[in-house]
Amino acid sequence: MEPHKPPPQPRRPEGCLTVAIRVPLRIVVLVLVVPVRMAWDALVVAGRVLRDTVLRPAGRALLWAGKALFVRPFAGLWRHVLVPGGRALGRLGTVLVVVPAVWLYRHVLTPVGHAVARLAGAAGDGLAWLYARVLRPIGHAVAWPLRGVGAVLAAAGTGLCTGVARLVRYLLVVPARWLYDRVLAPVGRAVARCGRGAAWLLGVIAAGIGAALHRTLRILFVLPALALWRWILAPVGRFLAVVAGEVGAALGHAWRIAGRISRAVGRTLGTLFRWIFVEPVRWVYRTVLIPVGHLVRDAVLRPAAEGARVLGRAVREALTSARDTVRQARADFRRMLFGEPRQPAAVDRREPQRPVARTLGSSTTALTKD
């Protein structure tokens, strides 16, 4: 099932200016882009050939060299040196540190801790007995007189505080309240009304100045800038946008056409190279070099190889016989000068002899033994 294709967009009507710009612009751009596209395609082909013939084998060689020089030595060092060394150090640490520490904790620190805990419990019991039987009764005995003295002092303090509070109220609070109600509040209201009037007046003056500045700035700056944008910048921008769009479209169209031209030129050059060079070389190789090579192999190389093998076999045999003759002559010369070499005497080593194999004419019993 074919994928769903969106419907083509309706073409917008184009003006005469767009059509007048498009055709010469596309011609000029095509003339300029064709050499660039052909150079680009040539660089792409050269890059692919360089990648397939040089960079990829060099990368594989570097990868193999890196594995051989770094990965495998480090892996062997880790597997055969560091891991066994770490395990040995772990076992050594367990034997020298962990086992003594566990023994010290179990047989020394734990009994000492239990003894200290028992001593602390006994001391706590003694302090509790001292508090309950001695300190608490003494505290109760001292607290009764102190409570009476505290009650007397509290009564005296309450009367004194009441008198001071009344004196402060009639000497400070009542005059201050009368001053706030009769003097400060009316003066504050008058000041607030004056401030609101001054603020209203300043607001009116600022509004008038703002309106005047707004009209002045609108006449001097906004209206000229709006006219400049509407009658100059916007038409120039639209024209430049049309030119830029046409340049982009022309570049894309020229790039595609240049690609087709470059592909056709490349195919033509490849075909010419195959016809001029590859096919003649192939024909010469098939029709001339292969028969000549077979003839040379059958008429020259194989007989020469066979003769070389026979000659080599003969040379090896001659060298072997010469070596044996020299060895025999050297042995005869040594025998002539020093005599026969002394033969080692046989020594009875008292070793058990192997039993003789049993045959039909022999017997292993004492009665039938010969």
Secondary structure by P-SEA (a helix, b strand, c coil): cccccccccccccccaaaaaacaaaaaaaaaaaaaaaaaaaaaaaaaaaaaaccaaaaaaaaaaaaaaccaaaaaaaaaccaaaaaaaaaaaaaaccaaaaaaaaaccaaaaaaaaaaaaaaaaaaaaaaaaccaaaaaaaaaaaaaaaaaaaaaaaaaaaaaaaaaaaaacaaaaaaaaaccaaaaaaaaaaaaaaaaaaaaaaaaaaaaaaaaaaaaccaaaaaaaaaccaaaaaaaaaaaaaaaaaaaaaaaaaaaaaaaaaaaaaaaaaaaccaaaaaaaaaccaaaaaaaaaaccaaaaaaaaaaaaaaaaaaaaaaaaaaaaaaaaaaaaaccccbbbbbbccccccccccccccccccccccc
